[in-house]
Amino acid sequence: EQLVEESGGDSVQPGGSLRLPCAASRRIFNIYTLGWYRQAPGSQRDMVAIISPTGMTQYADSVKGRFTISRDDAKSTVYLHMDSLKPEDTAVYYCNLFDRANSQFPEWGQGTQVTVSS
């Protein structure tokens, strides 16, 4: 079941910026904590940032100070704004409900590819 849709992935140079949107239904957007996750080749999927319906946020140490997660109530969309991108940020990025991502059998969408290289 697809509850959210991530997009916006691209290839950028180190130091560049990128914004990823995650569109959700109004019900999902208003009730559930949403988050961005990423998985680099050969690595485990990790949490990047999460945001609650009230706007409370949390970030992975590796992106704190560089990435910002935000909510647009009018569009029922969560954004991940990424600044000062590094090659190690290269990964497939996924948007998901926090509860679903942390369940015993999580389900994921296709993800969107972000590549940071010279």
Secondary structure by P-SEA (a helix, b strand, c coil): cccccccbbbbbcccbbbbbbbbbcaaaaaccccccccccccccccccccccccccccccccccccbbbbbbccccbbbbbbcccccccccbbbbbccccccccbbbbcbbbbbbbcc
